């Protein structure tokens, strides 16, 4: 890609739009940041001014701190910034997640952020946006990654929980605290009204989802001061809680991990989970290809994850596809990175 002709290009601070004078999801503090969503690898504190989708403003404020200047913009609302017109469009990743559309002198670029195409009761569905250049994530850009229907996964989780309850054992399900945990609670709410327990990192985020009108199972925080038996209960926890003293209270617990990485069975064995549930907040391989088609973009720039495989495939289809190197290399199937 010719950097001089690029409307958006990578720098040491993140994706930079010179014509607009802003960065998208910067990895270091900048003057003006456009944020696709509130995950920690996309929304970092320290910038002077933030702009994001109005639906995700409360989550951004929680992530960035009360002193951060966070402005929300409605879906599809056009905003003039510098010499470009900017608008935000639903990405279907988590509550308030957005794609950023940038138009400059008749040329349109779309930066996808993270996205998925599967139905999700916790956020607005992905909205294809026609463009000349599409900047896409490639977290799960291999043909092996194809997601089962979420309703089937939720039924599997419920069946696992009930079997463990019948055996008198706690069930601890590890999910990323923002997005995945709320999606699991919303999908389960379609099948049962039984209350569950949640790690303290999940409870305030679930409260923000409820305030946004998302229906989920009732949850109660795990009270660290109260001694009790956890036999038969379902506990939702972030992956970082695995292997910590926090887990000692759940004697005899069976553990599950909810992530797209569970599509590869070896990932579950390596991490030591009893069960793996394939549920991702990212696009699978068919979703990535469908999205590229839906944008109509003749040029595709892929970043994060398996961008090499996606670029190679798209070139074989006759598209101008290239990898876009960024400071963030993408999510990985381990406990130190947010699961997909």
N, C-alpha and C positions, 0 to 999 in steps of 0.2 A: 504493500500500500504506500503510495506517495504521500508522505507526511504533510507536504505543502498543500495538497489538495484535500486533506482530511478535515471534515467538519468537527470530528471528535478524534482525539488521539491520546495515547497513554503517556503519562509523565510520572515522575517519582511521587507525585501527590495523588495520582489517580487519573481517571479519564477527564480530559480538559477540552472544553469548547472555547477556543480563542475568540470566535466571533461573538459569543454571548458573555464571555468573561466569567465563566463558572466551571466548577468541577462536578462530576456525577459520582456519588458514593466515594468521596476522597478517602484515602487511607491516612492522610495527615491533615492537620488543621489548615483551612483555606479561608478566603474572604467570603465566598458565596458557594454553598453546596446544595446541589439538587439530590435528594435522597429517594431511592426507589422503595425502600422498606426498612423496618426497624430492627432487623437482625444485626448483631454486633459487628459482623464483618462488612456491613454496608453503611451503617450509621455510627460514626465515631464522634466523640465529643471534641470540642476545642475550636470549631469553625465559628466565624463571626455571624453568619446568617444561613438558615436552612429553609429550603422549600420542599414540601412533599405533598402527597395526596391528602386531602382533608380527612378521609376515612382513617388514615393512619396517624393523624397528628398526636393523639393522646399517647399512643405507643412510642412515637418518636420522642415526645417530651419525657416520658419515663426513662427511655434509653439514654437520652442526651443530658438530662438534668434540668431542674426547674429554671435555671438561669439562661438556658439556651434560647435563642431567638428562632422559634420554629413557626413558620407560616404554612397554612394549608391551602390547597387549591382544589377546586371542584373538578370532577372528571370531565375531560374534554374542553375545559376552559383555557383559552389561549392567553398567554402572558408574553409581553414583549420584554426581552432581557437583552440588552446590548443591541446587536444587529440581527437577532434571531427571534422567531416566534416559538414558544415552548408550550406544550400541553402534556398532561398526565393521563394515562389510560390504564385500565385494570390489567394486572398481570396474573391474578389467580393464585399467587404463591401463599400469602398470608393476609390477614386483615390489613387493608390499606396499601398493599403492594402495588407498584405501578411500573409501567413502561414510560420512558421519556421520549416524546416526539419532538424533534428539532427541525425547524424549517428555515432555510437561509437561501435567498435569491432563487426560489423555486425548487431547490433540492431538499429532500426530506430524509432524515436519518431517524431511526428508532433504536434506542438503547433499552434492551428488554429487562435488565436486572435479572432476578430469578423469577421463574414462571412455571406454571403447569397448565395442562389442558383438561385434566380430569375434574368432574364436578366436586365442589367443596361447599358445605353449608355454612362455613365460617367467613367466606370472603367473596367479593365480586368475581365473576367468571372472567377469564382471559378474553380480551378484546383484540382481534387481529387488526393491525394498522398498516395500511399500504405505505410503502416507502421505497426509496432508491437504495439505501444501505441499511441492513438490519444487523445490529450488534447483539449476538445471542450468547447466552450461557451454554455450556456443554458438559454439565456435571455428570450426566448419565448417558453420554453420547456413544453408546455401543449397542448393537442389536440385541444383546442378551438382556438388556433392561427394558422390560415390558411389564406394565403394572396391571395387576388384577383389579376388578371393580372394588371400590372402597367399601361398599356394603357387604361384600363377601369377607373382606378382611375384618370388618367390625364383628361379623357373626363368628369368625374364628376366635377373635379375642374374647368375646362373650362366652363361647364354649369352653375355652381354656380356663377362664376365671371360674366358671361354674364347676368344672371338673376339679379344680384345685380346692374350691370351697367344699365340695363333697368329701374331699380327702382331708379337710381340716387344716389346709395350708394357706398362708398368705400368697398373693400374686403381686409382684412388683413389676410394673411395665415402664420401661425407660423410653421417654419421648423428649425431643427438644422442647424446652420450656415455652417458647413462643412459636405458635403456629401448629406444630404437630400435636402437642398435648390438647389444645383446644379442639382440633379436628377430631381426635379420638373421642373426646367427651361428647362432641356433637353427633358423631356417627353412632356412638353407643346409645345416645338419648333416643334414637329412632327404634331401638330394640328393647330397652329396659328403662325403668325409672329408679333403679337401685342407686343409692348414693355411693360415692367412692371417696378415697382420701388422696391428698396431693401434697407433695413437697412444698415447702414455703416459697420456693422460687417460682412456682407455677400459679399459686393462688391469686396474687395481685394482677397478673396478666389475664387470667380467666375472668376476673372482675371487670377489666376493661372491655373484654369481648362481650360480656353480658350487657354492659352499658351501651354497647353498639347494637344491641338487639339480637345477638347470637344465642340460640337455645342450646344448652348443654346439660349434661347430668349434674345434679347437685354434688358439690364437693365440700369436704371439710379438711382443714389443714392438719397435718400430722403434728400433734402437740408434743413437743420434746419434753415437757415437764410432767406429763401424765403417763403412768405405767398402766398398760392394758394389753390384752391379748389381741393379736391381729389375725388369728386364724380365719380363713375364708374371705378376708377383705381384699379389695383391689386398691393398690396404691400406685399413683402416677408420679414418676420422678424424672428429673433430668439425667442424662447419661453421666454427668460428672459426679453423681451421688454413688455410683457403683463402686464397690470396694472401699467405701469410707466408713467411719464409725457410725454414721447415721443409719446404715443398713443393719446394724447388729440387733436392733429391736425387733426385726421381722424374722424371728427364728423359724427355720424350716421353709423359708420363702422360695418359691419358684420364680424365676426371672424371665422377662421377655424384652425384646428390643424392637421398636417400631421404626423402620427406616427403609428407604429404597435399597440401601446396601445389603439388606437381607435377601435380595434376589440371588445373591451368590452365597451358597450355603457355607462356604469356608469362612466368611466373615463372622457368622454367628459362632462357629466353633472357636475361632481365634479369640473372640472376646469373652467366651465362657457363658453365654446366655442359654437358658433352657429352651426358649422358643424365639424364633424370629418372625416378625410380621411385616410383609412387604407393603408399606404405605409411604409414599413420598410426596413432598410438596414441590418437587421439580418435575419437569417434563421428562417422559421416557423417550426412547428412541423414536417410536412412531409419532409422538407428540412434537418432538423437535422438527422432524421432517415435514409434518403437516403445517407447522407454524411458518417455516421458511416458505412453503408454497403459498400460504394464506397472505403473507406480506407482499408477494409479488416482487420482492427485491432481487435485482440482478447481481448485487454484491452482498455477501454475507461475511461478517467478521465474527469469529468464534473465540470465546475466552472461557477459562476455568475448566477443570476436569479434563475430559478426553476431546479437546478441541482438534487434535491432530486427526483422529478418526472421522470426525464430522467434516472437517475441511476436505479430506481426501474423498469422501463419498460425494460431497456436493460438487467438487470439481469434476468428478466422473459424470455428473448429471449436467455439466455444461455451465455451471455458475462460476462467477468470480468469487472464490472463497479463500479466506486467509485467516491465520491465527492472529490474535491480538494479545500480545504479552502484557500482563498487568502485574502489579505488586502482589495481589492476592491470587494464589494459584488454584483455588477451588477447594471444595469440600472433600474430605477423606474419611474412610470408614474406620475412624478411631475415636477415642474418647476426648481428644483434645480439639476436635473440629466439630462444628455443628453437623449433625446427621441429616441426610437428605430426605 
